[in-house]
Amino acid sequence: MTTQRNDGRAAIVTTLRNAGAVLDSFVAYHLAIGFGHIFLFFDDPADPDLPRMAANPSITAIAHDTRLRQAWNALPQYAAHAEFLDTEVMSRQVLNAALAMQMARDRGFDWLLHIDADELFYSPQGTAASHFARLQSSSLESVVYLNYEAIPEQDDIRDFFREVNLFKVPLSLLPTGPAVTHLVSATRQLSPKFYHFYANGKSVVRLSAAGLRPVGVHCWGHPDRTTAVDRSPHHFILHYACCGFETFWTKYATLGRFADQWWQSGDIASTIGPLHLDARDVVASGDREAARAFYRHRIAMLDRYQIAALIDSGLLTRLARPQQILNSALAIPGMR
């Protein structure tokens, strides 16, 4: 039975695999800023973190097993994703997010945010709880949060949430002009599209909005009508993609030799740039030294003078608040 509330309680849904040491930080951070529950869908049912996370009352941990696949089969989105379940992680993410909507409603939540285990919700001027409480009185059905993309500054990073604070500025907030264009093109760690991965943000859905469902992994919508959606100017997603060589290697070793297109139709290179496919190929070669050289050349920034120039230009910024929140949260017994 769904509990009726009106205080803007928010939950998170995440599909994860091989999250490793950062998972405790992901959980502690989001609980500390006011999310009430986290739905973790473990893509590997033998993940060693699953039993430990399942013991936390603020977490619902679900294994990718026969029961989960049966639950997917009952969803209206299932037919569109059935042929891709074993090849496209995003199809599994969409179905898991759809299931989490009802789970969150049953627990009395008002909002559900869909993010990955290498991402944080960033509220620089307050808590997530206060944001969603204010949002509850609006007429919006979904809100989009622009994303910052992290840049690692070294090879050896164990917990990027606690060790990385350098970020590319969201595209819509970038300065413009010939000097900026030249600086981007002259910086090998910056894609021609500036970001290496997605740049269109992630979003939250109002659970009381009838008929809404995940539309891919970035947004929510209604199949038959326009969705009342807006972008938040004060809240963001921090994407810590490939922060640390081992994280980079594990990511692409796990993904394996994936296709050049998403869902056999969306060309990856033309959509987000070449790095994702180039990284796939260098890791698939099995040559760790070549992969490390690729990581240092194309992803990490090791030159502090280069970093300072990019910060001065407004292309990069440092965000220290997540580390401060985590250091406080992880010092509290029971937050790990």
N, C-alpha and C positions, 0 to 999 in steps of 0.2 A: 504494500500500500504506500503510495507516495505521500510524503509529509508536505503540507503546504506551508511555505515560508515566504517572507518578503524582505529579506535583509541582504540579498545579493551574494549569497554564499557561492564560492567558485571552486571547481575541481579541475584536475589536469588529467589528460589521457596521453599515454606514451607507449609506443611499440619499440622495444629495445632488444639488442643482442650484443653480447660482449661489452657491456658498459664498463665493467671493471671498477677501478678505484673511485671513479667520479660519481657513482650512483648514490653513495651516502651523501655527498655534497648536494647533488641534484635534489634529493628528498629534503634534506635539512634546510636548504635555502628556501624552497617554495613553501614549506610549512611555516618557516620563520616570518615570511612576508604576508602570510594570511590566507593561503590556499587551504581548504579544509580537508581535501582528500586527493589521493593520486592513484589513478588506475594504471597499473603497469602490465602490459601484455608482453610476456617473454617469448620472443620468436624461437628461441631454443628452449624446449621444455626441460632440458637437463642443465640449464643455467644454474651454477652453484649459488647465485644470489637469490634465487626465487624463494626457497624456504625461509630464509632470513627476512626478506621483505614481507612475505606473507604473514609473519608474526607481528608486524607493526599494525596497530589498529587504524592508523591513518592511511593505510595502503591496501588496495585490492590487487593481488598478484594473480595473473591468469596465464597459464601455460598454453602454448600453441600445440594442442593435442586434438584428438578425435572429437571431444565434446565442443571445443571451440569451433571447429570446422562445421559441426552440425548447427551450431548457433548462427554462423555466417549464412548458412544455406537458407535460413528463414528471413533474411534481410531483403528488402526490395532492390538493393544495389548488387546483390550477389550475382545475378546473371551477367552484368556488365564486367565483372571482375573474375569470374570463375576460371577462365582459361589462363589467367595470369597469376594465379595464387602461388605457384611454385617458382615463378620467375621474376615477379615484380613486388618488391617489398612495399611499394606504395599502395598496391591493391590490398595487401593485408592490413596496412595502416588505416585505409579508408574503412574497411569492414570493422576493425577494432574500434575505431572512433564512433561508428554508428552504434555498436553494442554498448559502448560506454555512455552514450547519451541516456539510454534507459536506466542503466545502473546508477548514474548520477541523479536522475529524477527520483528513483526509488529511495535514495538517501537524502532527498530534500534539498538538492543543490539547484541553484538558479542559472549558473553559467558553467560552461565546459570549454577549456582551452586545450587545443591539440598542438603539442610541441614534441620535439625529439629529446633524447637523453643527453644530447650535447648542446642543449639550449637552456637559457634562463629567461624568465619574464622579468623585465627591468622597469621599475617604477621609481625614477630618480627623485620625485617630489613627494613621496608618501608610500604607503603600503598597497599591496594588491587588494587587501580587504577593503580599504577605504575607497579605492577606485571602483570596485564592483558594487559596493554599497551605493555610491553615487549613480552608477550606471543603471541601477535597478529602476530608478524613477524615470528613465528615458523611454522612448518608444523604439529604440534600436533593437534589432534582432541579432545582429552580429557586429563585432568591432574588429578592425584590422590593425595590427601593430607592425610598424616597419621594423626591419632587422638591421643590426650592426653585425659585421663579419669580423671575427677575431683574427689576429695575426700573431703567430708564435714567434718568440725571439730566441729560441734555443732548441736543441734536439731533445734533450731529456726533460720531459714534463710528465709528472705522475698524475696530478689533479689539476687540469687546466682551469677549472672554475676558481681555484685558489691561487694559481700561479700566472695566469695570463690576464692582462688588463689593457692591451693595445688593440684598437678596433678601427676598421674602415667605417667612415661615416655613411649613413644611408644615402642612396643615390639622390633622392629629392632634396637633401640638405647640403649637397656638395656645392662648393664655390665653382664659378665658371670663368672662362676666359682662356686665351691662348697659352698663358704660362702654366695654368693648371693642366690643360690638355697635353702640353709637352711633358710635364712632369709625370703624368700617368703613363704616357707611351714610353718614357725613358726608364721606368721602374719595372724590372722583369717580374717582380712578385705581384704586380697588378695586372689583372686580365684586361684585354681591350674593352671588356664590358665592366671593368673595375672590380666587381665581385667575381669570385670563382664559382660560387654556388648560387642559390636562389637570392633574389633581391626584392621580392614582392611581399615579404612579411608572412606572418601567421595570424590566426584569428580565433576569436572566442564566439560561442553560440549561446543564445538565450534558450534555455531548455523548455520554457513554457511556450515558445513560438511553434505553433502547430505545423507539422509537415517538413520542417527543415532537416537537412541531412548533409553529411560531408560531400563537398565537391572537390575531389582531389584531396591533397594533404594541407592545402593552404587556406581554404575558405569553406563556407557553409552556404547553402542556398535552398530554395524551394523549387521543386521541379516544374511548377505550374504558374508561378507568379514571381514578381520582383521582391527581393529581400531588402528589408530596411537595414542598411549597413553604412558605416562611416569609419573613418580612420582616426585613431587617437593621436593627437599631437604631442602627448606627454608620456606615453608608455611604449615600450619597445620589446623586441626579442633580441637577445644576445646569442649569436650562433658561433660556437667554438669549434669550427670545422677543422679537422686535421691538426690539432694543436699537440705537437710532440711527434717525433718520428715513429715511435711504437704505435701510437694511436692511428697515424696515417697508414702504416703498414697493415695493421690489423683490420682497419676499415676496408681496404681494397682487397686484402686476402679473403675476407669474409664475403665481399660482394662477388668476387671471382670475375670470370670473363662475361660480363653482362653485355647486352646488345648496344648498338650505337643509338638506338631509339628507345624512348619510353613507350610502353604499350604498342610497340610496332608501328608507331606513327609520329611521335614527337621527337624530332632530331635534337639530340642532346647538345652537340657542339654549337649549333646555330642558336640554341635557346640560352645556354648559360656560358658558352665559351669552351675552349679545348681542354682545360685542365683535368676535368673529371675522366675523360677518355684516355688522356695521356697518362694519368696516374694509374688507371686500370692496367694499361699495357706495361708500364715499367714494373709494377708489383707482380703482374702475371709472369714476367720473365724469371722471377725467382732470385734475381740478383739484388741482394740487400744493399750493397754498396752503390749500385746504380740508382736504386730507389732513394737512398740517403742523399746522394748528390742532387737528385731531382727535388726532393723535399727542401734542401737548402737553397737551391737555385730558383724554384718557382713558388714556394709557399712561405718559408720562414724569412724574417728580416733580422740579420745579425749585425748590421752596420748601424751603430747608434747615431752617427751623423746623418745618415740617410733617413732614419726614423724621425729625428728632430726636424729635418727639412720638411718632411711630409706632414708632421703635426703643425708646424708653423704655417703651412699652406692651407690648412683646414681640411686636408684629405683624411687624416687619421686623428684619433683622439684617445686619451686614456680614461678609462672608467674604473675607479677604485671601489665604488660602493658595494658591488657584489662580494668582493673579497672581505670587506669589513663586516658585512652581514654574516657571511659564512664563518669567519673567525669567531664571532660572537655566538652564533648558533651552535657550532660544533664544540664550544666550550661548555654547553649546557648538557648535563646528563640526560640521556634519553633522546637527544636530537640526532644522534648518529644513525 
